[in-house]
């Protein structure tokens, strides 16, 4: 914040937005008492392996639902340090659509180019009402990342390297449990509270 005084204002705006949303009626997103979050998966690929299967994508959605609803098989193995914060948070992720795009890029880095059509990526779809998740080769050993709070809606969402998404297909050990996305989606949700 010392380097960017504007960041403090953005974070304050997010807190105000959060409080307003908490006071509003969430019924439009509630289904049987569970908040549903539609997910758009944007797949950017150069190779066949990067063009991950529908089954691999669905395996990630399944992991998110298990992890956020305390139905994952290792729920009771949470380290004692975190046992007081584990919970069923009552959120269901629903695969809304998958958008695929062939590219000539071998890696995308972490400067959000994958989120911009003008830079060869895919622009987000309805980022104020849907979680956009980009799947591509990030490079540099980066597994994934979520946008920091206060960022533009034009780049809002989560990016996961195709080798670390889901539990099947090209998901690579030891990151083939879907937890990279769980971690990053958790950061994304925690920083926004828009659902």
KEVO-850067 format. One record per residue (C-alpha): residue number from 1; x, y, z. Coordinates in nm, 2 decimals. Layout:
REM residues N
<node><n>NUM</n><xx>X</xx><yy>Y</yy><zz>Z</zz></node>
...
***
This chain:
REM residues 195
<node><n>1</n><xx>0.00</xx><yy>0.00</yy><zz>0.00</zz></node>
<node><n>2</n><xx>0.30</xx><yy>0.23</yy><zz>0.06</zz></node>
<node><n>3</n><xx>0.39</xx><yy>0.19</yy><zz>-0.31</zz></node>
<node><n>4</n><xx>0.03</xx><yy>0.24</yy><zz>-0.43</zz></node>
<node><n>5</n><xx>-0.19</xx><yy>0.47</yy><zz>-0.21</zz></node>
<node><n>6</n><xx>-0.47</xx><yy>0.40</yy><zz>-0.46</zz></node>
<node><n>7</n><xx>-0.48</xx><yy>0.04</yy><zz>-0.35</zz></node>
<node><n>8</n><xx>-0.60</xx><yy>0.13</yy><zz>0.00</zz></node>
<node><n>9</n><xx>-0.90</xx><yy>0.32</yy><zz>-0.16</zz></node>
<node><n>10</n><xx>-0.98</xx><yy>0.02</yy><zz>-0.38</zz></node>
<node><n>11</n><xx>-0.97</xx><yy>-0.22</yy><zz>-0.08</zz></node>
<node><n>12</n><xx>-1.20</xx><yy>0.01</yy><zz>0.11</zz></node>
<node><n>13</n><xx>-1.43</xx><yy>0.02</yy><zz>-0.19</zz></node>
<node><n>14</n><xx>-1.44</xx><yy>-0.36</yy><zz>-0.19</zz></node>
<node><n>15</n><xx>-1.53</xx><yy>-0.36</yy><zz>0.18</zz></node>
<node><n>16</n><xx>-1.81</xx><yy>-0.12</yy><zz>0.12</zz></node>
<node><n>17</n><xx>-1.93</xx><yy>-0.33</yy><zz>-0.17</zz></node>
<node><n>18</n><xx>-1.92</xx><yy>-0.64</yy><zz>0.04</zz></node>
<node><n>19</n><xx>-2.12</xx><yy>-0.49</yy><zz>0.32</zz></node>
<node><n>20</n><xx>-2.38</xx><yy>-0.37</yy><zz>0.07</zz></node>
<node><n>21</n><xx>-2.40</xx><yy>-0.72</yy><zz>-0.09</zz></node>
<node><n>22</n><xx>-2.44</xx><yy>-0.87</yy><zz>0.26</zz></node>
<node><n>23</n><xx>-2.74</xx><yy>-0.65</yy><zz>0.32</zz></node>
<node><n>24</n><xx>-2.90</xx><yy>-0.73</yy><zz>-0.02</zz></node>
<node><n>25</n><xx>-3.12</xx><yy>-1.03</yy><zz>-0.10</zz></node>
<node><n>26</n><xx>-2.91</xx><yy>-1.32</yy><zz>-0.24</zz></node>
<node><n>27</n><xx>-3.22</xx><yy>-1.52</yy><zz>-0.35</zz></node>
<node><n>28</n><xx>-3.13</xx><yy>-1.50</yy><zz>-0.72</zz></node>
<node><n>29</n><xx>-2.81</xx><yy>-1.71</yy><zz>-0.65</zz></node>
<node><n>30</n><xx>-2.96</xx><yy>-1.93</yy><zz>-0.38</zz></node>
<node><n>31</n><xx>-3.07</xx><yy>-2.28</yy><zz>-0.49</zz></node>
<node><n>32</n><xx>-3.21</xx><yy>-2.49</yy><zz>-0.20</zz></node>
<node><n>33</n><xx>-3.01</xx><yy>-2.27</yy><zz>0.04</zz></node>
<node><n>34</n><xx>-2.68</xx><yy>-2.31</yy><zz>-0.15</zz></node>
<node><n>35</n><xx>-2.51</xx><yy>-2.03</yy><zz>-0.34</zz></node>
<node><n>36</n><xx>-2.45</xx><yy>-2.13</yy><zz>-0.70</zz></node>
<node><n>37</n><xx>-2.15</xx><yy>-1.98</yy><zz>-0.88</zz></node>
<node><n>38</n><xx>-2.15</xx><yy>-2.03</yy><zz>-1.26</zz></node>
<node><n>39</n><xx>-1.80</xx><yy>-2.11</yy><zz>-1.39</zz></node>
<node><n>40</n><xx>-1.68</xx><yy>-2.02</yy><zz>-1.74</zz></node>
<node><n>41</n><xx>-1.36</xx><yy>-2.22</yy><zz>-1.83</zz></node>
<node><n>42</n><xx>-1.15</xx><yy>-2.05</yy><zz>-2.09</zz></node>
<node><n>43</n><xx>-0.90</xx><yy>-2.30</yy><zz>-2.24</zz></node>
<node><n>44</n><xx>-0.61</xx><yy>-2.17</yy><zz>-2.44</zz></node>
<node><n>45</n><xx>-0.40</xx><yy>-2.44</yy><zz>-2.61</zz></node>
<node><n>46</n><xx>-0.11</xx><yy>-2.48</yy><zz>-2.85</zz></node>
<node><n>47</n><xx>-0.08</xx><yy>-2.86</yy><zz>-2.81</zz></node>
<node><n>48</n><xx>-0.33</xx><yy>-3.14</yy><zz>-2.79</zz></node>
<node><n>49</n><xx>-0.23</xx><yy>-3.20</yy><zz>-2.42</zz></node>
<node><n>50</n><xx>-0.31</xx><yy>-2.83</yy><zz>-2.34</zz></node>
<node><n>51</n><xx>-0.66</xx><yy>-2.87</yy><zz>-2.49</zz></node>
<node><n>52</n><xx>-0.78</xx><yy>-3.05</yy><zz>-2.18</zz></node>
<node><n>53</n><xx>-1.08</xx><yy>-3.27</yy><zz>-2.20</zz></node>
<node><n>54</n><xx>-1.43</xx><yy>-3.20</yy><zz>-2.07</zz></node>
<node><n>55</n><xx>-1.38</xx><yy>-3.48</yy><zz>-1.82</zz></node>
<node><n>56</n><xx>-1.07</xx><yy>-3.31</yy><zz>-1.68</zz></node>
<node><n>57</n><xx>-1.26</xx><yy>-2.98</yy><zz>-1.65</zz></node>
<node><n>58</n><xx>-1.55</xx><yy>-3.15</yy><zz>-1.48</zz></node>
<node><n>59</n><xx>-1.31</xx><yy>-3.33</yy><zz>-1.24</zz></node>
<node><n>60</n><xx>-1.20</xx><yy>-2.98</yy><zz>-1.12</zz></node>
<node><n>61</n><xx>-1.56</xx><yy>-2.86</yy><zz>-1.08</zz></node>
<node><n>62</n><xx>-1.62</xx><yy>-3.18</yy><zz>-0.87</zz></node>
<node><n>63</n><xx>-1.32</xx><yy>-3.11</yy><zz>-0.65</zz></node>
<node><n>64</n><xx>-1.42</xx><yy>-2.75</yy><zz>-0.59</zz></node>
<node><n>65</n><xx>-1.77</xx><yy>-2.87</yy><zz>-0.48</zz></node>
<node><n>66</n><xx>-1.63</xx><yy>-3.13</yy><zz>-0.25</zz></node>
<node><n>67</n><xx>-1.37</xx><yy>-2.90</yy><zz>-0.10</zz></node>
<node><n>68</n><xx>-1.61</xx><yy>-2.61</yy><zz>-0.04</zz></node>
<node><n>69</n><xx>-1.88</xx><yy>-2.83</yy><zz>0.10</zz></node>
<node><n>70</n><xx>-1.67</xx><yy>-3.04</yy><zz>0.33</zz></node>
<node><n>71</n><xx>-1.74</xx><yy>-3.36</yy><zz>0.14</zz></node>
<node><n>72</n><xx>-1.38</xx><yy>-3.42</yy><zz>0.03</zz></node>
<node><n>73</n><xx>-1.23</xx><yy>-3.75</yy><zz>0.15</zz></node>
<node><n>74</n><xx>-0.94</xx><yy>-3.59</yy><zz>0.34</zz></node>
<node><n>75</n><xx>-1.16</xx><yy>-3.33</yy><zz>0.52</zz></node>
<node><n>76</n><xx>-1.06</xx><yy>-3.48</yy><zz>0.86</zz></node>
<node><n>77</n><xx>-0.69</xx><yy>-3.47</yy><zz>0.77</zz></node>
<node><n>78</n><xx>-0.67</xx><yy>-3.09</yy><zz>0.79</zz></node>
<node><n>79</n><xx>-0.37</xx><yy>-2.99</yy><zz>1.00</zz></node>
<node><n>80</n><xx>-0.47</xx><yy>-2.89</yy><zz>1.36</zz></node>
<node><n>81</n><xx>-0.35</xx><yy>-2.53</yy><zz>1.29</zz></node>
<node><n>82</n><xx>-0.64</xx><yy>-2.49</yy><zz>1.05</zz></node>
<node><n>83</n><xx>-0.90</xx><yy>-2.72</yy><zz>1.21</zz></node>
<node><n>84</n><xx>-1.10</xx><yy>-2.42</yy><zz>1.36</zz></node>
<node><n>85</n><xx>-1.16</xx><yy>-2.27</yy><zz>1.01</zz></node>
<node><n>86</n><xx>-1.26</xx><yy>-2.58</yy><zz>0.81</zz></node>
<node><n>87</n><xx>-1.63</xx><yy>-2.57</yy><zz>0.72</zz></node>
<node><n>88</n><xx>-1.90</xx><yy>-2.64</yy><zz>0.47</zz></node>
<node><n>89</n><xx>-1.94</xx><yy>-2.30</yy><zz>0.31</zz></node>
<node><n>90</n><xx>-2.26</xx><yy>-2.38</yy><zz>0.12</zz></node>
<node><n>91</n><xx>-2.13</xx><yy>-2.30</yy><zz>-0.23</zz></node>
<node><n>92</n><xx>-2.19</xx><yy>-2.50</yy><zz>-0.54</zz></node>
<node><n>93</n><xx>-1.99</xx><yy>-2.44</yy><zz>-0.86</zz></node>
<node><n>94</n><xx>-2.17</xx><yy>-2.51</yy><zz>-1.18</zz></node>
<node><n>95</n><xx>-2.00</xx><yy>-2.54</yy><zz>-1.51</zz></node>
<node><n>96</n><xx>-2.16</xx><yy>-2.27</yy><zz>-1.72</zz></node>
<node><n>97</n><xx>-1.96</xx><yy>-2.31</yy><zz>-2.04</zz></node>
<node><n>98</n><xx>-1.62</xx><yy>-2.40</yy><zz>-2.18</zz></node>
<node><n>99</n><xx>-1.46</xx><yy>-2.17</yy><zz>-2.44</zz></node>
<node><n>100</n><xx>-1.16</xx><yy>-2.31</yy><zz>-2.63</zz></node>
<node><n>101</n><xx>-0.91</xx><yy>-2.12</yy><zz>-2.84</zz></node>
<node><n>102</n><xx>-0.60</xx><yy>-2.25</yy><zz>-3.03</zz></node>
<node><n>103</n><xx>-0.30</xx><yy>-2.03</yy><zz>-3.00</zz></node>
<node><n>104</n><xx>0.06</xx><yy>-2.01</yy><zz>-3.11</zz></node>
<node><n>105</n><xx>0.19</xx><yy>-1.91</yy><zz>-2.76</zz></node>
<node><n>106</n><xx>0.40</xx><yy>-2.16</yy><zz>-2.57</zz></node>
<node><n>107</n><xx>0.34</xx><yy>-1.99</yy><zz>-2.24</zz></node>
<node><n>108</n><xx>0.14</xx><yy>-1.69</yy><zz>-2.11</zz></node>
<node><n>109</n><xx>0.32</xx><yy>-1.57</yy><zz>-1.80</zz></node>
<node><n>110</n><xx>0.14</xx><yy>-1.38</yy><zz>-1.52</zz></node>
<node><n>111</n><xx>0.06</xx><yy>-1.04</yy><zz>-1.68</zz></node>
<node><n>112</n><xx>-0.30</xx><yy>-1.14</yy><zz>-1.77</zz></node>
<node><n>113</n><xx>-0.25</xx><yy>-1.16</yy><zz>-2.15</zz></node>
<node><n>114</n><xx>-0.46</xx><yy>-1.48</yy><zz>-2.15</zz></node>
<node><n>115</n><xx>-0.75</xx><yy>-1.27</yy><zz>-2.03</zz></node>
<node><n>116</n><xx>-0.73</xx><yy>-1.03</yy><zz>-2.33</zz></node>
<node><n>117</n><xx>-0.86</xx><yy>-1.11</yy><zz>-2.68</zz></node>
<node><n>118</n><xx>-0.64</xx><yy>-0.83</yy><zz>-2.82</zz></node>
<node><n>119</n><xx>-0.33</xx><yy>-1.01</yy><zz>-2.68</zz></node>
<node><n>120</n><xx>-0.44</xx><yy>-1.35</yy><zz>-2.82</zz></node>
<node><n>121</n><xx>-0.62</xx><yy>-1.47</yy><zz>-2.51</zz></node>
<node><n>122</n><xx>-0.99</xx><yy>-1.48</yy><zz>-2.43</zz></node>
<node><n>123</n><xx>-1.18</xx><yy>-1.19</yy><zz>-2.27</zz></node>
<node><n>124</n><xx>-1.39</xx><yy>-1.29</yy><zz>-1.96</zz></node>
<node><n>125</n><xx>-1.75</xx><yy>-1.36</yy><zz>-2.00</zz></node>
<node><n>126</n><xx>-1.98</xx><yy>-1.18</yy><zz>-1.76</zz></node>
<node><n>127</n><xx>-1.71</xx><yy>-1.13</yy><zz>-1.49</zz></node>
<node><n>128</n><xx>-1.94</xx><yy>-0.96</yy><zz>-1.25</zz></node>
<node><n>129</n><xx>-2.18</xx><yy>-1.26</yy><zz>-1.24</zz></node>
<node><n>130</n><xx>-1.95</xx><yy>-1.56</yy><zz>-1.33</zz></node>
<node><n>131</n><xx>-1.62</xx><yy>-1.70</yy><zz>-1.22</zz></node>
<node><n>132</n><xx>-1.39</xx><yy>-1.70</yy><zz>-1.52</zz></node>
<node><n>133</n><xx>-1.12</xx><yy>-1.96</yy><zz>-1.50</zz></node>
<node><n>134</n><xx>-0.84</xx><yy>-1.96</yy><zz>-1.76</zz></node>
<node><n>135</n><xx>-0.66</xx><yy>-2.28</yy><zz>-1.83</zz></node>
<node><n>136</n><xx>-0.33</xx><yy>-2.24</yy><zz>-2.02</zz></node>
<node><n>137</n><xx>0.05</xx><yy>-2.30</yy><zz>-1.99</zz></node>
<node><n>138</n><xx>0.16</xx><yy>-2.02</yy><zz>-1.75</zz></node>
<node><n>139</n><xx>0.53</xx><yy>-2.10</yy><zz>-1.75</zz></node>
<node><n>140</n><xx>0.80</xx><yy>-2.02</yy><zz>-1.49</zz></node>
<node><n>141</n><xx>0.69</xx><yy>-2.30</yy><zz>-1.26</zz></node>
<node><n>142</n><xx>0.37</xx><yy>-2.11</yy><zz>-1.17</zz></node>
<node><n>143</n><xx>0.08</xx><yy>-2.34</yy><zz>-1.09</zz></node>
<node><n>144</n><xx>-0.19</xx><yy>-2.07</yy><zz>-1.09</zz></node>
<node><n>145</n><xx>-0.30</xx><yy>-1.73</yy><zz>-0.95</zz></node>
<node><n>146</n><xx>-0.61</xx><yy>-1.53</yy><zz>-0.87</zz></node>
<node><n>147</n><xx>-0.65</xx><yy>-1.16</yy><zz>-0.94</zz></node>
<node><n>148</n><xx>-0.57</xx><yy>-0.93</yy><zz>-0.65</zz></node>
<node><n>149</n><xx>-0.86</xx><yy>-0.73</yy><zz>-0.50</zz></node>
<node><n>150</n><xx>-0.93</xx><yy>-0.39</yy><zz>-0.67</zz></node>
<node><n>151</n><xx>-0.84</xx><yy>-0.52</yy><zz>-1.01</zz></node>
<node><n>152</n><xx>-1.04</xx><yy>-0.45</yy><zz>-1.32</zz></node>
<node><n>153</n><xx>-1.34</xx><yy>-0.67</yy><zz>-1.40</zz></node>
<node><n>154</n><xx>-1.19</xx><yy>-0.71</yy><zz>-1.75</zz></node>
<node><n>155</n><xx>-0.92</xx><yy>-0.93</yy><zz>-1.59</zz></node>
<node><n>156</n><xx>-1.12</xx><yy>-1.08</yy><zz>-1.30</zz></node>
<node><n>157</n><xx>-1.08</xx><yy>-1.45</yy><zz>-1.24</zz></node>
<node><n>158</n><xx>-0.84</xx><yy>-1.73</yy><zz>-1.18</zz></node>
<node><n>159</n><xx>-0.57</xx><yy>-1.88</yy><zz>-1.40</zz></node>
<node><n>160</n><xx>-0.45</xx><yy>-2.24</yy><zz>-1.36</zz></node>
<node><n>161</n><xx>-0.18</xx><yy>-2.41</yy><zz>-1.56</zz></node>
<node><n>162</n><xx>-0.34</xx><yy>-2.70</yy><zz>-1.76</zz></node>
<node><n>163</n><xx>-0.10</xx><yy>-2.95</yy><zz>-1.60</zz></node>
<node><n>164</n><xx>-0.24</xx><yy>-2.87</yy><zz>-1.26</zz></node>
<node><n>165</n><xx>-0.62</xx><yy>-2.86</yy><zz>-1.32</zz></node>
<node><n>166</n><xx>-0.84</xx><yy>-3.14</yy><zz>-1.20</zz></node>
<node><n>167</n><xx>-0.77</xx><yy>-3.50</yy><zz>-1.12</zz></node>
<node><n>168</n><xx>-0.75</xx><yy>-3.67</yy><zz>-1.45</zz></node>
<node><n>169</n><xx>-0.62</xx><yy>-3.62</yy><zz>-1.81</zz></node>
<node><n>170</n><xx>-0.30</xx><yy>-3.42</yy><zz>-1.81</zz></node>
<node><n>171</n><xx>-0.31</xx><yy>-3.33</yy><zz>-1.44</zz></node>
<node><n>172</n><xx>0.05</xx><yy>-3.39</yy><zz>-1.32</zz></node>
<node><n>173</n><xx>0.15</xx><yy>-3.55</yy><zz>-0.99</zz></node>
<node><n>174</n><xx>0.18</xx><yy>-3.42</yy><zz>-0.72</zz></node>
<node><n>175</n><xx>-0.06</xx><yy>-3.14</yy><zz>-0.83</zz></node>
<node><n>176</n><xx>-0.33</xx><yy>-3.38</yy><zz>-0.97</zz></node>
<node><n>177</n><xx>-0.57</xx><yy>-3.34</yy><zz>-0.68</zz></node>
<node><n>178</n><xx>-0.74</xx><yy>-3.03</yy><zz>-0.80</zz></node>
<node><n>179</n><xx>-0.62</xx><yy>-2.83</yy><zz>-0.50</zz></node>
<node><n>180</n><xx>-0.44</xx><yy>-2.56</yy><zz>-0.70</zz></node>
<node><n>181</n><xx>-0.77</xx><yy>-2.44</yy><zz>-0.82</zz></node>
<node><n>182</n><xx>-0.93</xx><yy>-2.48</yy><zz>-0.48</zz></node>
<node><n>183</n><xx>-0.66</xx><yy>-2.27</yy><zz>-0.33</zz></node>
<node><n>184</n><xx>-0.68</xx><yy>-1.99</yy><zz>-0.60</zz></node>
<node><n>185</n><xx>-1.06</xx><yy>-1.99</yy><zz>-0.61</zz></node>
<node><n>186</n><xx>-1.06</xx><yy>-1.96</yy><zz>-0.23</zz></node>
<node><n>187</n><xx>-0.83</xx><yy>-1.65</yy><zz>-0.26</zz></node>
<node><n>188</n><xx>-1.05</xx><yy>-1.51</yy><zz>-0.53</zz></node>
<node><n>189</n><xx>-1.37</xx><yy>-1.56</yy><zz>-0.33</zz></node>
<node><n>190</n><xx>-1.23</xx><yy>-1.44</yy><zz>-0.01</zz></node>
<node><n>191</n><xx>-1.11</xx><yy>-1.12</yy><zz>-0.17</zz></node>
<node><n>192</n><xx>-1.44</xx><yy>-1.04</yy><zz>-0.33</zz></node>
<node><n>193</n><xx>-1.73</xx><yy>-1.17</yy><zz>-0.13</zz></node>
<node><n>194</n><xx>-1.95</xx><yy>-1.09</yy><zz>-0.43</zz></node>
<node><n>195</n><xx>-2.15</xx><yy>-1.42</yy><zz>-0.42</zz></node>
***
